[in-house]
Amino acid sequence: GVLPQDDNIYRYDADGKPSSDVPEDSPVKAALRDILQKLGL
Protein backbone atom coordinates (compact mmCIF):
# COMPACT_ATOMS: atom_id res chain seq x y z
CA GLY A 1 0.00 0.00 0.00
CA VAL A 2 0.88 3.64 -0.27
CA LEU A 3 0.74 6.17 2.56
CA PRO A 4 -0.29 9.66 1.44
CA GLN A 5 1.70 12.80 2.27
CA ASP A 6 0.53 14.14 5.63
CA ASP A 7 2.09 17.26 7.14
CA ASN A 8 0.82 16.19 10.57
CA ILE A 9 3.35 13.36 10.60
CA TYR A 10 6.19 15.83 9.98
CA ARG A 11 4.91 18.21 12.66
CA TYR A 12 4.50 15.47 15.25
CA ASP A 13 7.99 14.17 14.52
CA ALA A 14 9.53 17.65 14.69
CA ASP A 15 7.79 18.27 18.02
CA GLY A 16 8.93 14.92 19.41
CA LYS A 17 5.37 13.58 19.62
CA PRO A 18 4.59 9.96 18.73
CA SER A 19 3.03 9.57 15.28
CA SER A 20 0.44 7.28 16.87
CA ASP A 21 -1.06 10.43 18.45
CA VAL A 22 -1.91 11.92 15.05
CA PRO A 23 -5.68 12.61 14.87
CA GLU A 24 -7.90 9.72 13.81
CA ASP A 25 -9.05 11.63 10.70
CA SER A 26 -5.47 11.84 9.42
CA PRO A 27 -5.10 10.56 5.83
CA VAL A 28 -2.11 8.46 6.91
CA LYS A 29 -4.04 6.75 9.71
CA ALA A 30 -6.91 5.93 7.35
CA ALA A 31 -4.52 4.50 4.75
CA LEU A 32 -2.63 2.52 7.38
CA ARG A 33 -5.88 1.04 8.74
CA ASP A 34 -6.82 0.02 5.19
CA ILE A 35 -3.44 -1.64 4.59
CA LEU A 36 -3.57 -3.52 7.90
CA GLN A 37 -7.12 -4.67 7.18
CA LYS A 38 -6.08 -5.99 3.76
CA LEU A 39 -3.23 -7.87 5.44
CA GLY A 40 -5.69 -9.36 7.91
CA LEU A 41 -4.01 -7.70 10.88
CHARMM internal coordinates of N, CA and C (Angstrom, degrees):
IC EDIT
DIST 1 N 1 CA 1.4302
DIST 1 CA 1 C 1.5184
ANGL 1 N 1 CA 1 C 110.47
DIST 1 C 2 N 1.2962
ANGL 1 CA 1 C 2 N 114.27
DIHE 1 N 1 CA 1 C 2 N 169.36
DIST 2 N 2 CA 1.4592
ANGL 1 C 2 N 2 CA 122.13
DIHE 1 CA 1 C 2 N 2 CA -179.28
DIST 2 CA 2 C 1.5253
ANGL 2 N 2 CA 2 C 108.98
DIHE 1 C 2 N 2 CA 2 C -119.91
DIST 2 C 3 N 1.3300
ANGL 2 CA 2 C 3 N 115.82
DIHE 2 N 2 CA 2 C 3 N 133.13
DIST 3 N 3 CA 1.4579
ANGL 2 C 3 N 3 CA 120.61
DIHE 2 CA 2 C 3 N 3 CA 175.26
DIST 3 CA 3 C 1.5237
ANGL 3 N 3 CA 3 C 108.33
DIHE 2 C 3 N 3 CA 3 C -97.07
DIST 3 C 4 N 1.3438
ANGL 3 CA 3 C 4 N 117.12
DIHE 3 N 3 CA 3 C 4 N 128.75
DIST 4 N 4 CA 1.4579
ANGL 3 C 4 N 4 CA 120.12
DIHE 3 CA 3 C 4 N 4 CA -178.69
DIST 4 CA 4 C 1.5291
ANGL 4 N 4 CA 4 C 111.78
DIHE 3 C 4 N 4 CA 4 C -72.25
DIST 4 C 5 N 1.3141
ANGL 4 CA 4 C 5 N 115.92
DIHE 4 N 4 CA 4 C 5 N 159.90
DIST 5 N 5 CA 1.4623
ANGL 4 C 5 N 5 CA 121.73
DIHE 4 CA 4 C 5 N 5 CA 174.83
DIST 5 CA 5 C 1.5238
ANGL 5 N 5 CA 5 C 108.27
DIHE 4 C 5 N 5 CA 5 C -63.16
DIST 5 C 6 N 1.3108
ANGL 5 CA 5 C 6 N 117.48
DIHE 5 N 5 CA 5 C 6 N 132.38
DIST 6 N 6 CA 1.4627
ANGL 5 C 6 N 6 CA 121.47
DIHE 5 CA 5 C 6 N 6 CA 179.36
DIST 6 CA 6 C 1.5258
ANGL 6 N 6 CA 6 C 107.97
DIHE 5 C 6 N 6 CA 6 C -143.40
DIST 6 C 7 N 1.3183
ANGL 6 CA 6 C 7 N 116.31
DIHE 6 N 6 CA 6 C 7 N 111.45
DIST 7 N 7 CA 1.4627
ANGL 6 C 7 N 7 CA 120.78
DIHE 6 CA 6 C 7 N 7 CA -178.25
DIST 7 CA 7 C 1.5203
ANGL 7 N 7 CA 7 C 112.52
DIHE 6 C 7 N 7 CA 7 C -63.39
DIST 7 C 8 N 1.3428
ANGL 7 CA 7 C 8 N 117.48
DIHE 7 N 7 CA 7 C 8 N -22.84
DIST 8 N 8 CA 1.4632
ANGL 7 C 8 N 8 CA 120.05
DIHE 7 CA 7 C 8 N 8 CA 177.26
DIST 8 CA 8 C 1.5210
ANGL 8 N 8 CA 8 C 111.11
DIHE 7 C 8 N 8 CA 8 C -60.22
DIST 8 C 9 N 1.3133
ANGL 8 CA 8 C 9 N 117.21
DIHE 8 N 8 CA 8 C 9 N -38.40
DIST 9 N 9 CA 1.4659
ANGL 8 C 9 N 9 CA 120.81
DIHE 8 CA 8 C 9 N 9 CA -179.16
DIST 9 CA 9 C 1.5289
ANGL 9 N 9 CA 9 C 109.23
DIHE 8 C 9 N 9 CA 9 C -62.17
DIST 9 C 10 N 1.3153
ANGL 9 CA 9 C 10 N 117.06
DIHE 9 N 9 CA 9 C 10 N -44.44
DIST 10 N 10 CA 1.4665
ANGL 9 C 10 N 10 CA 120.86
DIHE 9 CA 9 C 10 N 10 CA 178.32
DIST 10 CA 10 C 1.5259
ANGL 10 N 10 CA 10 C 110.38
DIHE 9 C 10 N 10 CA 10 C -61.63
DIST 10 C 11 N 1.3374
ANGL 10 CA 10 C 11 N 116.68
DIHE 10 N 10 CA 10 C 11 N -46.66
DIST 11 N 11 CA 1.4651
ANGL 10 C 11 N 11 CA 120.25
DIHE 10 CA 10 C 11 N 11 CA -177.97
DIST 11 CA 11 C 1.5225
ANGL 11 N 11 CA 11 C 111.61
DIHE 10 C 11 N 11 CA 11 C -62.58
DIST 11 C 12 N 1.3245
ANGL 11 CA 11 C 12 N 116.30
DIHE 11 N 11 CA 11 C 12 N -44.22
DIST 12 N 12 CA 1.4644
ANGL 11 C 12 N 12 CA 119.55
DIHE 11 CA 11 C 12 N 12 CA 179.74
DIST 12 CA 12 C 1.5214
ANGL 12 N 12 CA 12 C 110.19
DIHE 11 C 12 N 12 CA 12 C -62.97
DIST 12 C 13 N 1.3075
ANGL 12 CA 12 C 13 N 117.51
DIHE 12 N 12 CA 12 C 13 N -41.79
DIST 13 N 13 CA 1.4631
ANGL 12 C 13 N 13 CA 121.02
DIHE 12 CA 12 C 13 N 13 CA 179.44
DIST 13 CA 13 C 1.5299
ANGL 13 N 13 CA 13 C 110.43
DIHE 12 C 13 N 13 CA 13 C -64.40
DIST 13 C 14 N 1.3229
ANGL 13 CA 13 C 14 N 116.89
DIHE 13 N 13 CA 13 C 14 N -45.51
DIST 14 N 14 CA 1.4654
ANGL 13 C 14 N 14 CA 121.05
DIHE 13 CA 13 C 14 N 14 CA -179.40
DIST 14 CA 14 C 1.5255
ANGL 14 N 14 CA 14 C 111.81
DIHE 13 C 14 N 14 CA 14 C -63.35
DIST 14 C 15 N 1.3336
ANGL 14 CA 14 C 15 N 116.54
DIHE 14 N 14 CA 14 C 15 N -31.73
DIST 15 N 15 CA 1.4653
ANGL 14 C 15 N 15 CA 121.15
DIHE 14 CA 14 C 15 N 15 CA 179.57
DIST 15 CA 15 C 1.5233
ANGL 15 N 15 CA 15 C 112.59
DIHE 14 C 15 N 15 CA 15 C -87.38
DIST 15 C 16 N 1.3293
ANGL 15 CA 15 C 16 N 117.13
DIHE 15 N 15 CA 15 C 16 N -1.73
DIST 16 N 16 CA 1.4580
ANGL 15 C 16 N 16 CA 120.62
DIHE 15 CA 15 C 16 N 16 CA 179.82
DIST 16 CA 16 C 1.5150
ANGL 16 N 16 CA 16 C 113.71
DIHE 15 C 16 N 16 CA 16 C 77.24
DIST 16 C 17 N 1.3321
ANGL 16 CA 16 C 17 N 116.77
DIHE 16 N 16 CA 16 C 17 N 17.96
DIST 17 N 17 CA 1.4665
ANGL 16 C 17 N 17 CA 121.29
DIHE 16 CA 16 C 17 N 17 CA 179.40
DIST 17 CA 17 C 1.5256
ANGL 17 N 17 CA 17 C 108.91
DIHE 16 C 17 N 17 CA 17 C -92.46
DIST 17 C 18 N 1.3362
ANGL 17 CA 17 C 18 N 117.40
DIHE 17 N 17 CA 17 C 18 N 147.48
DIST 18 N 18 CA 1.4674
ANGL 17 C 18 N 18 CA 119.07
DIHE 17 CA 17 C 18 N 18 CA 178.03
DIST 18 CA 18 C 1.5335
ANGL 18 N 18 CA 18 C 111.05
DIHE 17 C 18 N 18 CA 18 C -68.06
DIST 18 C 19 N 1.3154
ANGL 18 CA 18 C 19 N 116.26
DIHE 18 N 18 CA 18 C 19 N 138.92
DIST 19 N 19 CA 1.4670
ANGL 18 C 19 N 19 CA 120.10
DIHE 18 CA 18 C 19 N 19 CA 179.82
DIST 19 CA 19 C 1.5200
ANGL 19 N 19 CA 19 C 111.40
DIHE 18 C 19 N 19 CA 19 C -65.02
DIST 19 C 20 N 1.3161
ANGL 19 CA 19 C 20 N 118.18
DIHE 19 N 19 CA 19 C 20 N -19.70
DIST 20 N 20 CA 1.4669
ANGL 19 C 20 N 20 CA 120.70
DIHE 19 CA 19 C 20 N 20 CA 177.40
DIST 20 CA 20 C 1.5269
ANGL 20 N 20 CA 20 C 111.41
DIHE 19 C 20 N 20 CA 20 C -67.88
DIST 20 C 21 N 1.3395
ANGL 20 CA 20 C 21 N 117.91
DIHE 20 N 20 CA 20 C 21 N -15.38
DIST 21 N 21 CA 1.4623
ANGL 20 C 21 N 21 CA 121.47
DIHE 20 CA 20 C 21 N 21 CA 178.32
DIST 21 CA 21 C 1.5243
ANGL 21 N 21 CA 21 C 113.06
DIHE 20 C 21 N 21 CA 21 C -88.32
DIST 21 C 22 N 1.3222
ANGL 21 CA 21 C 22 N 117.67
DIHE 21 N 21 CA 21 C 22 N 0.55
DIST 22 N 22 CA 1.4659
ANGL 21 C 22 N 22 CA 121.07
DIHE 21 CA 21 C 22 N 22 CA 177.11
DIST 22 CA 22 C 1.5337
ANGL 22 N 22 CA 22 C 107.58
DIHE 21 C 22 N 22 CA 22 C -59.86
DIST 22 C 23 N 1.3403
ANGL 22 CA 22 C 23 N 118.08
DIHE 22 N 22 CA 22 C 23 N 141.97
DIST 23 N 23 CA 1.4640
ANGL 22 C 23 N 23 CA 121.00
DIHE 22 CA 22 C 23 N 23 CA -177.91
DIST 23 CA 23 C 1.5355
ANGL 23 N 23 CA 23 C 112.95
DIHE 22 C 23 N 23 CA 23 C -52.68
DIST 23 C 24 N 1.3139
ANGL 23 CA 23 C 24 N 115.02
DIHE 23 N 23 CA 23 C 24 N 148.78
DIST 24 N 24 CA 1.4676
ANGL 23 C 24 N 24 CA 121.44
DIHE 23 CA 23 C 24 N 24 CA -177.88
DIST 24 CA 24 C 1.5252
ANGL 24 N 24 CA 24 C 112.69
DIHE 23 C 24 N 24 CA 24 C -59.86
DIST 24 C 25 N 1.3364
ANGL 24 CA 24 C 25 N 117.89
DIHE 24 N 24 CA 24 C 25 N -27.47
DIST 25 N 25 CA 1.4666
ANGL 24 C 25 N 25 CA 120.26
DIHE 24 CA 24 C 25 N 25 CA -178.59
DIST 25 CA 25 C 1.5297
ANGL 25 N 25 CA 25 C 112.53
DIHE 24 C 25 N 25 CA 25 C -86.22
DIST 25 C 26 N 1.3164
ANGL 25 CA 25 C 26 N 116.75
DIHE 25 N 25 CA 25 C 26 N 9.33
DIST 26 N 26 CA 1.4610
ANGL 25 C 26 N 26 CA 121.64
DIHE 25 CA 25 C 26 N 26 CA 177.89
DIST 26 CA 26 C 1.5274
ANGL 26 N 26 CA 26 C 110.35
DIHE 25 C 26 N 26 CA 26 C -64.14
DIST 26 C 27 N 1.3438
ANGL 26 CA 26 C 27 N 117.80
DIHE 26 N 26 CA 26 C 27 N 136.33
DIST 27 N 27 CA 1.4660
ANGL 26 C 27 N 27 CA 120.41
DIHE 26 CA 26 C 27 N 27 CA 178.03
DIST 27 CA 27 C 1.5309
ANGL 27 N 27 CA 27 C 112.53
DIHE 26 C 27 N 27 CA 27 C -58.09
DIST 27 C 28 N 1.3276
ANGL 27 CA 27 C 28 N 117.01
DIHE 27 N 27 CA 27 C 28 N -34.68
DIST 28 N 28 CA 1.4665
ANGL 27 C 28 N 28 CA 120.14
DIHE 27 CA 27 C 28 N 28 CA -179.99
DIST 28 CA 28 C 1.5246
ANGL 28 N 28 CA 28 C 110.49
DIHE 27 C 28 N 28 CA 28 C -67.49
DIST 28 C 29 N 1.3285
ANGL 28 CA 28 C 29 N 117.42
DIHE 28 N 28 CA 28 C 29 N -42.75
DIST 29 N 29 CA 1.4654
ANGL 28 C 29 N 29 CA 119.77
DIHE 28 CA 28 C 29 N 29 CA -179.91
DIST 29 CA 29 C 1.5256
ANGL 29 N 29 CA 29 C 110.72
DIHE 28 C 29 N 29 CA 29 C -63.74
DIST 29 C 30 N 1.3283
ANGL 29 CA 29 C 30 N 117.38
DIHE 29 N 29 CA 29 C 30 N -40.80
DIST 30 N 30 CA 1.4599
ANGL 29 C 30 N 30 CA 120.80
DIHE 29 CA 29 C 30 N 30 CA 178.93
DIST 30 CA 30 C 1.5256
ANGL 30 N 30 CA 30 C 110.35
DIHE 29 C 30 N 30 CA 30 C -63.47
DIST 30 C 31 N 1.3249
ANGL 30 CA 30 C 31 N 117.22
DIHE 30 N 30 CA 30 C 31 N -44.27
DIST 31 N 31 CA 1.4664
ANGL 30 C 31 N 31 CA 121.01
DIHE 30 CA 30 C 31 N 31 CA 179.91
DIST 31 CA 31 C 1.5239
ANGL 31 N 31 CA 31 C 110.79
DIHE 30 C 31 N 31 CA 31 C -65.81
DIST 31 C 32 N 1.3208
ANGL 31 CA 31 C 32 N 116.91
DIHE 31 N 31 CA 31 C 32 N -40.25
DIST 32 N 32 CA 1.4589
ANGL 31 C 32 N 32 CA 120.78
DIHE 31 CA 31 C 32 N 32 CA 179.73
DIST 32 CA 32 C 1.5263
ANGL 32 N 32 CA 32 C 110.91
DIHE 31 C 32 N 32 CA 32 C -65.41
DIST 32 C 33 N 1.3323
ANGL 32 CA 32 C 33 N 117.26
DIHE 32 N 32 CA 32 C 33 N -41.70
DIST 33 N 33 CA 1.4753
ANGL 32 C 33 N 33 CA 120.41
DIHE 32 CA 32 C 33 N 33 CA 176.14
DIST 33 CA 33 C 1.5246
ANGL 33 N 33 CA 33 C 110.45
DIHE 32 C 33 N 33 CA 33 C -59.07
DIST 33 C 34 N 1.3390
ANGL 33 CA 33 C 34 N 116.26
DIHE 33 N 33 CA 33 C 34 N -42.85
DIST 34 N 34 CA 1.4649
ANGL 33 C 34 N 34 CA 121.01
DIHE 33 CA 33 C 34 N 34 CA -179.89
DIST 34 CA 34 C 1.5303
ANGL 34 N 34 CA 34 C 110.88
DIHE 33 C 34 N 34 CA 34 C -62.86
DIST 34 C 35 N 1.3184
ANGL 34 CA 34 C 35 N 117.07
DIHE 34 N 34 CA 34 C 35 N -44.31
DIST 35 N 35 CA 1.4718
ANGL 34 C 35 N 35 CA 121.33
DIHE 34 CA 34 C 35 N 35 CA 179.36
DIST 35 CA 35 C 1.5209
ANGL 35 N 35 CA 35 C 110.29
DIHE 34 C 35 N 35 CA 35 C -62.30
DIST 35 C 36 N 1.3356
ANGL 35 CA 35 C 36 N 116.98
DIHE 35 N 35 CA 35 C 36 N -47.25
DIST 36 N 36 CA 1.4651
ANGL 35 C 36 N 36 CA 120.62
DIHE 35 CA 35 C 36 N 36 CA -179.34
DIST 36 CA 36 C 1.5234
ANGL 36 N 36 CA 36 C 111.41
DIHE 35 C 36 N 36 CA 36 C -62.89
DIST 36 C 37 N 1.3359
ANGL 36 CA 36 C 37 N 116.72
DIHE 36 N 36 CA 36 C 37 N -38.09
DIST 37 N 37 CA 1.4639
ANGL 36 C 37 N 37 CA 120.42
DIHE 36 CA 36 C 37 N 37 CA 178.09
DIST 37 CA 37 C 1.5318
ANGL 37 N 37 CA 37 C 110.24
DIHE 36 C 37 N 37 CA 37 C -64.28
DIST 37 C 38 N 1.3169
ANGL 37 CA 37 C 38 N 117.30
DIHE 37 N 37 CA 37 C 38 N -43.03
DIST 38 N 38 CA 1.4640
ANGL 37 C 38 N 38 CA 120.79
DIHE 37 CA 37 C 38 N 38 CA 179.22
DIST 38 CA 38 C 1.5220
ANGL 38 N 38 CA 38 C 111.81
DIHE 37 C 38 N 38 CA 38 C -64.24
DIST 38 C 39 N 1.3435
ANGL 38 CA 38 C 39 N 116.27
DIHE 38 N 38 CA 38 C 39 N -29.59
DIST 39 N 39 CA 1.4643
ANGL 38 C 39 N 39 CA 120.74
DIHE 38 CA 38 C 39 N 39 CA 177.61
DIST 39 CA 39 C 1.5279
ANGL 39 N 39 CA 39 C 111.99
DIHE 38 C 39 N 39 CA 39 C -82.48
DIST 39 C 40 N 1.3246
ANGL 39 CA 39 C 40 N 115.67
DIHE 39 N 39 CA 39 C 40 N -7.13
DIST 40 N 40 CA 1.4580
ANGL 39 C 40 N 40 CA 119.83
DIHE 39 CA 39 C 40 N 40 CA -179.48
DIST 40 CA 40 C 1.5173
ANGL 40 N 40 CA 40 C 112.78
DIHE 39 C 40 N 40 CA 40 C 77.26
DIST 40 C 41 N 1.3129
ANGL 40 CA 40 C 41 N 116.44
DIHE 40 N 40 CA 40 C 41 N 25.10
DIST 41 N 41 CA 1.4698
ANGL 40 C 41 N 41 CA 120.93
DIHE 40 CA 40 C 41 N 41 CA -179.67
DIST 41 CA 41 C 1.5068
ANGL 41 N 41 CA 41 C 111.73
DIHE 40 C 41 N 41 CA 41 C -105.53
END
COOR INIT
IC SEED 1 N 1 CA 1 C
IC BUILD
